[in-house]
Amino acid sequence: MRSTILFLAIILVGSACKPDPKPNYHFDYFGMNEGRYVIYDVLDIIHDDDALIHHDTSRYQLKTVWGELYTDNEGREGKIFRRYIRSQSSDPWFLQDVWYGLIDGIRGEIIEENQRRVKLVFSPTIEKEWDANAYNTENELACYYMDIHEPYSISGSLFDSTVTVEQDDFPSSIDTSRKYEVWAKDIGLVYRHDRYTYYGFAQTEVKFGTEVYYSFVSSGFE
């Protein structure tokens, strides 16, 4: 009996001393590995009823590439984020922008044209809410997770685990604003939906507004 009690005590002590498993924050949704590139088909529409072309539509390809390490003016370590464009898949790439990205604590941030935006907050949970423009001068953009760790399919590509960040969903009788992004594990952004359209009173056709859509084509390392 005494030996049985001693054996159980040893098991309990051993269990109590075992360290807690390290939490998984799922930082890999940001896709911030050096050399990681993603190619998108982009649809860009400008609606302007006063312009010569009422619905000016552009289609092109965008490639984003995570580059080498850098340190910002706050001493935070991140990586360079280059963006290339081309008119069609047979054309060469041209460098359009050099942005920066980093993970600061639990925030995944991208600095776009000197505007710091909080794209993701880790780990993804339904309860999390944040302002994407908390660190710049633009209007508040309230974000939250709509779908978490869900499969997602686009243009024939299937991703086992994605998160959807809801940014804006405001329909009214005269205008509509709809913004959200889908991020895939180990890849990064795979779909962007950014639409604001103004119809006016008793109108059925868009009078003014913008639409931008990014659709994943392929990804890899270079």
TORKOL-4160 file (C-alpha; in steps of 0.2 Angstrom, whole numbers, padded with zeros to 4 digits, m for minus):
222
<pt num="1" X="0000" Y="0000" Z="0000"/>
<pt num="2" X="0014" Y="0012" Z="0005"/>
<pt num="3" X="0023" Y="0009" Z="m0011"/>
<pt num="4" X="0007" Y="0012" Z="m0021"/>
<pt num="5" X="0005" Y="0029" Z="m0013"/>
<pt num="6" X="0023" Y="0033" Z="m0016"/>
<pt num="7" X="0022" Y="0029" Z="m0034"/>
<pt num="8" X="0006" Y="0040" Z="m0036"/>
<pt num="9" X="0015" Y="0054" Z="m0027"/>
<pt num="10" X="0030" Y="0053" Z="m0039"/>
<pt num="11" X="0018" Y="0054" Z="m0054"/>
<pt num="12" X="0009" Y="0069" Z="m0047"/>
<pt num="13" X="0025" Y="0078" Z="m0044"/>
<pt num="14" X="0031" Y="0074" Z="m0061"/>
<pt num="15" X="0015" Y="0081" Z="m0069"/>
<pt num="16" X="0016" Y="0097" Z="m0059"/>
<pt num="17" X="0034" Y="0100" Z="m0064"/>
<pt num="18" X="0030" Y="0098" Z="m0083"/>
<pt num="19" X="0031" Y="0115" Z="m0092"/>
<pt num="20" X="0015" Y="0121" Z="m0101"/>
<pt num="21" X="0016" Y="0119" Z="m0120"/>
<pt num="22" X="0021" Y="0135" Z="m0129"/>
<pt num="23" X="0006" Y="0143" Z="m0136"/>
<pt num="24" X="0003" Y="0144" Z="m0155"/>
<pt num="25" X="0000" Y="0162" Z="m0160"/>
<pt num="26" X="m0002" Y="0157" Z="m0178"/>
<pt num="27" X="0010" Y="0170" Z="m0184"/>
<pt num="28" X="0012" Y="0160" Z="m0200"/>
<pt num="29" X="m0004" Y="0168" Z="m0207"/>
<pt num="30" X="0007" Y="0183" Z="m0210"/>
<pt num="31" X="0018" Y="0173" Z="m0222"/>
<pt num="32" X="0033" Y="0184" Z="m0218"/>
<pt num="33" X="0047" Y="0172" Z="m0224"/>
<pt num="34" X="0061" Y="0180" Z="m0233"/>
<pt num="35" X="0059" Y="0176" Z="m0252"/>
<pt num="36" X="0041" Y="0172" Z="m0251"/>
<pt num="37" X="0031" Y="0179" Z="m0266"/>
<pt num="38" X="0013" Y="0179" Z="m0270"/>
<pt num="39" X="0006" Y="0183" Z="m0287"/>
<pt num="40" X="m0012" Y="0191" Z="m0289"/>
<pt num="41" X="m0024" Y="0195" Z="m0303"/>
<pt num="42" X="m0030" Y="0213" Z="m0299"/>
<pt num="43" X="m0046" Y="0221" Z="m0305"/>
<pt num="44" X="m0046" Y="0240" Z="m0301"/>
<pt num="45" X="m0062" Y="0250" Z="m0306"/>
<pt num="46" X="m0065" Y="0269" Z="m0304"/>
<pt num="47" X="m0083" Y="0275" Z="m0305"/>
<pt num="48" X="m0085" Y="0293" Z="m0309"/>
<pt num="49" X="m0101" Y="0299" Z="m0317"/>
<pt num="50" X="m0093" Y="0316" Z="m0322"/>
<pt num="51" X="m0078" Y="0308" Z="m0330"/>
<pt num="52" X="m0076" Y="0304" Z="m0349"/>
<pt num="53" X="m0075" Y="0286" Z="m0344"/>
<pt num="54" X="m0089" Y="0283" Z="m0332"/>
<pt num="55" X="m0082" Y="0266" Z="m0326"/>
<pt num="56" X="m0063" Y="0265" Z="m0329"/>
<pt num="57" X="m0057" Y="0247" Z="m0327"/>
<pt num="58" X="m0040" Y="0241" Z="m0326"/>
<pt num="59" X="m0033" Y="0223" Z="m0325"/>
<pt num="60" X="m0016" Y="0218" Z="m0321"/>
<pt num="61" X="m0005" Y="0207" Z="m0310"/>
<pt num="62" X="0004" Y="0211" Z="m0294"/>
<pt num="63" X="0018" Y="0201" Z="m0286"/>
<pt num="64" X="0023" Y="0204" Z="m0268"/>
<pt num="65" X="0039" Y="0198" Z="m0261"/>
<pt num="66" X="0046" Y="0198" Z="m0243"/>
<pt num="67" X="0064" Y="0203" Z="m0243"/>
<pt num="68" X="0078" Y="0206" Z="m0231"/>
<pt num="69" X="0078" Y="0211" Z="m0213"/>
<pt num="70" X="0077" Y="0230" Z="m0208"/>
<pt num="71" X="0076" Y="0240" Z="m0193"/>
<pt num="72" X="0063" Y="0254" Z="m0192"/>
<pt num="73" X="0065" Y="0271" Z="m0183"/>
<pt num="74" X="0058" Y="0264" Z="m0167"/>
<pt num="75" X="0071" Y="0250" Z="m0167"/>
<pt num="76" X="0059" Y="0237" Z="m0172"/>
<pt num="77" X="0065" Y="0223" Z="m0183"/>
<pt num="78" X="0055" Y="0219" Z="m0198"/>
<pt num="79" X="0057" Y="0214" Z="m0217"/>
<pt num="80" X="0056" Y="0224" Z="m0233"/>
<pt num="81" X="0040" Y="0220" Z="m0243"/>
<pt num="82" X="0042" Y="0224" Z="m0262"/>
<pt num="83" X="0028" Y="0225" Z="m0274"/>
<pt num="84" X="0029" Y="0223" Z="m0293"/>
<pt num="85" X="0016" Y="0225" Z="m0307"/>
<pt num="86" X="0014" Y="0220" Z="m0325"/>
<pt num="87" X="0000" Y="0221" Z="m0337"/>
<pt num="88" X="m0001" Y="0203" Z="m0341"/>
<pt num="89" X="0008" Y="0187" Z="m0337"/>
<pt num="90" X="0019" Y="0187" Z="m0352"/>
<pt num="91" X="0026" Y="0204" Z="m0347"/>
<pt num="92" X="0042" Y="0208" Z="m0336"/>
<pt num="93" X="0039" Y="0214" Z="m0319"/>
<pt num="94" X="0042" Y="0232" Z="m0314"/>
<pt num="95" X="0045" Y="0238" Z="m0296"/>
<pt num="96" X="0030" Y="0248" Z="m0290"/>
<pt num="97" X="0033" Y="0250" Z="m0271"/>
<pt num="98" X="0044" Y="0246" Z="m0257"/>
<pt num="99" X="0034" Y="0244" Z="m0241"/>
<pt num="100" X="0039" Y="0236" Z="m0224"/>
<pt num="101" X="0031" Y="0223" Z="m0213"/>
<pt num="102" X="0034" Y="0216" Z="m0195"/>
<pt num="103" X="0026" Y="0207" Z="m0181"/>
<pt num="104" X="0026" Y="0219" Z="m0166"/>
<pt num="105" X="0020" Y="0208" Z="m0151"/>
<pt num="106" X="0004" Y="0201" Z="m0157"/>
<pt num="107" X="0001" Y="0213" Z="m0171"/>
<pt num="108" X="0005" Y="0210" Z="m0189"/>
<pt num="109" X="0009" Y="0227" Z="m0197"/>
<pt num="110" X="0013" Y="0233" Z="m0215"/>
<pt num="111" X="0019" Y="0251" Z="m0218"/>
<pt num="112" X="0011" Y="0256" Z="m0234"/>
<pt num="113" X="0018" Y="0273" Z="m0241"/>
<pt num="114" X="0022" Y="0278" Z="m0223"/>
<pt num="115" X="0005" Y="0273" Z="m0217"/>
<pt num="116" X="0006" Y="0260" Z="m0203"/>
<pt num="117" X="m0008" Y="0247" Z="m0204"/>
<pt num="118" X="m0012" Y="0233" Z="m0192"/>
<pt num="119" X="m0017" Y="0219" Z="m0204"/>
<pt num="120" X="m0018" Y="0204" Z="m0192"/>
<pt num="121" X="m0019" Y="0202" Z="m0173"/>
<pt num="122" X="m0013" Y="0185" Z="m0165"/>
<pt num="123" X="m0018" Y="0173" Z="m0161"/>
<pt num="124" X="m0034" Y="0174" Z="m0171"/>
<pt num="125" X="m0050" Y="0173" Z="m0161"/>
<pt num="126" X="m0068" Y="0178" Z="m0164"/>
<pt num="127" X="m0067" Y="0190" Z="m0149"/>
<pt num="128" X="m0053" Y="0200" Z="m0156"/>
<pt num="129" X="m0056" Y="0218" Z="m0163"/>
<pt num="130" X="m0044" Y="0231" Z="m0168"/>
<pt num="131" X="m0042" Y="0247" Z="m0178"/>
<pt num="132" X="m0032" Y="0244" Z="m0193"/>
<pt num="133" X="m0028" Y="0263" Z="m0193"/>
<pt num="134" X="m0024" Y="0265" Z="m0175"/>
<pt num="135" X="m0006" Y="0271" Z="m0179"/>
<pt num="136" X="m0009" Y="0282" Z="m0194"/>
<pt num="137" X="m0020" Y="0298" Z="m0197"/>
<pt num="138" X="m0033" Y="0290" Z="m0207"/>
<pt num="139" X="m0051" Y="0287" Z="m0201"/>
<pt num="140" X="m0054" Y="0272" Z="m0189"/>
<pt num="141" X="m0056" Y="0255" Z="m0198"/>
<pt num="142" X="m0063" Y="0243" Z="m0186"/>
<pt num="143" X="m0058" Y="0225" Z="m0190"/>
<pt num="144" X="m0063" Y="0208" Z="m0183"/>
<pt num="145" X="m0061" Y="0189" Z="m0188"/>
<pt num="146" X="m0076" Y="0182" Z="m0197"/>
<pt num="147" X="m0069" Y="0165" Z="m0201"/>
<pt num="148" X="m0054" Y="0156" Z="m0192"/>
<pt num="149" X="m0044" Y="0141" Z="m0198"/>
<pt num="150" X="m0056" Y="0138" Z="m0212"/>
<pt num="151" X="m0052" Y="0130" Z="m0229"/>
<pt num="152" X="m0054" Y="0142" Z="m0243"/>
<pt num="153" X="m0054" Y="0140" Z="m0262"/>
<pt num="154" X="m0050" Y="0153" Z="m0275"/>
<pt num="155" X="m0046" Y="0151" Z="m0294"/>
<pt num="156" X="m0043" Y="0132" Z="m0292"/>
<pt num="157" X="m0031" Y="0134" Z="m0277"/>
<pt num="158" X="m0037" Y="0126" Z="m0261"/>
<pt num="159" X="m0030" Y="0132" Z="m0244"/>
<pt num="160" X="m0032" Y="0121" Z="m0229"/>
<pt num="161" X="m0032" Y="0135" Z="m0216"/>
<pt num="162" X="m0037" Y="0153" Z="m0218"/>
<pt num="163" X="m0043" Y="0168" Z="m0208"/>
<pt num="164" X="m0055" Y="0181" Z="m0215"/>
<pt num="165" X="m0053" Y="0199" Z="m0208"/>
<pt num="166" X="m0069" Y="0209" Z="m0209"/>
<pt num="167" X="m0066" Y="0227" Z="m0211"/>
<pt num="168" X="m0082" Y="0235" Z="m0217"/>
<pt num="169" X="m0099" Y="0230" Z="m0222"/>
<pt num="170" X="m0111" Y="0244" Z="m0223"/>
<pt num="171" X="m0125" Y="0244" Z="m0236"/>
<pt num="172" X="m0138" Y="0258" Z="m0237"/>
<pt num="173" X="m0151" Y="0265" Z="m0249"/>
<pt num="174" X="m0138" Y="0276" Z="m0258"/>
<pt num="175" X="m0121" Y="0268" Z="m0256"/>
<pt num="176" X="m0112" Y="0252" Z="m0251"/>
<pt num="177" X="m0095" Y="0249" Z="m0243"/>
<pt num="178" X="m0088" Y="0231" Z="m0242"/>
<pt num="179" X="m0071" Y="0227" Z="m0237"/>
<pt num="180" X="m0063" Y="0211" Z="m0231"/>
<pt num="181" X="m0047" Y="0201" Z="m0233"/>
<pt num="182" X="m0043" Y="0182" Z="m0233"/>
<pt num="183" X="m0026" Y="0176" Z="m0226"/>
<pt num="184" X="m0019" Y="0158" Z="m0229"/>
<pt num="185" X="m0007" Y="0150" Z="m0217"/>
<pt num="186" X="0011" Y="0150" Z="m0223"/>
<pt num="187" X="0006" Y="0161" Z="m0238"/>
<pt num="188" X="m0001" Y="0177" Z="m0232"/>
<pt num="189" X="m0015" Y="0187" Z="m0241"/>
<pt num="190" X="m0024" Y="0177" Z="m0254"/>
<pt num="191" X="m0039" Y="0188" Z="m0257"/>
<pt num="192" X="m0044" Y="0206" Z="m0255"/>
<pt num="193" X="m0061" Y="0213" Z="m0258"/>
<pt num="194" X="m0062" Y="0232" Z="m0256"/>
<pt num="195" X="m0077" Y="0241" Z="m0263"/>
<pt num="196" X="m0086" Y="0258" Z="m0261"/>
<pt num="197" X="m0100" Y="0262" Z="m0273"/>
<pt num="198" X="m0112" Y="0277" Z="m0272"/>
<pt num="199" X="m0129" Y="0276" Z="m0281"/>
<pt num="200" X="m0138" Y="0292" Z="m0275"/>
<pt num="201" X="m0156" Y="0292" Z="m0272"/>
<pt num="202" X="m0167" Y="0282" Z="m0283"/>
<pt num="203" X="m0152" Y="0276" Z="m0293"/>
<pt num="204" X="m0149" Y="0259" Z="m0299"/>
<pt num="205" X="m0132" Y="0262" Z="m0308"/>
<pt num="206" X="m0116" Y="0266" Z="m0299"/>
<pt num="207" X="m0112" Y="0285" Z="m0300"/>
<pt num="208" X="m0096" Y="0286" Z="m0290"/>
<pt num="209" X="m0084" Y="0275" Z="m0281"/>
<pt num="210" X="m0069" Y="0263" Z="m0282"/>
<pt num="211" X="m0067" Y="0244" Z="m0282"/>
<pt num="212" X="m0051" Y="0234" Z="m0280"/>
<pt num="213" X="m0050" Y="0215" Z="m0279"/>
<pt num="214" X="m0034" Y="0204" Z="m0277"/>
<pt num="215" X="m0036" Y="0186" Z="m0282"/>
<pt num="216" X="m0022" Y="0173" Z="m0278"/>
<pt num="217" X="m0014" Y="0166" Z="m0294"/>
<pt num="218" X="0002" Y="0157" Z="m0287"/>
<pt num="219" X="0016" Y="0158" Z="m0274"/>
<pt num="220" X="0033" Y="0151" Z="m0270"/>
<pt num="221" X="0050" Y="0157" Z="m0265"/>
<pt num="222" X="0064" Y="0166" Z="m0275"/>
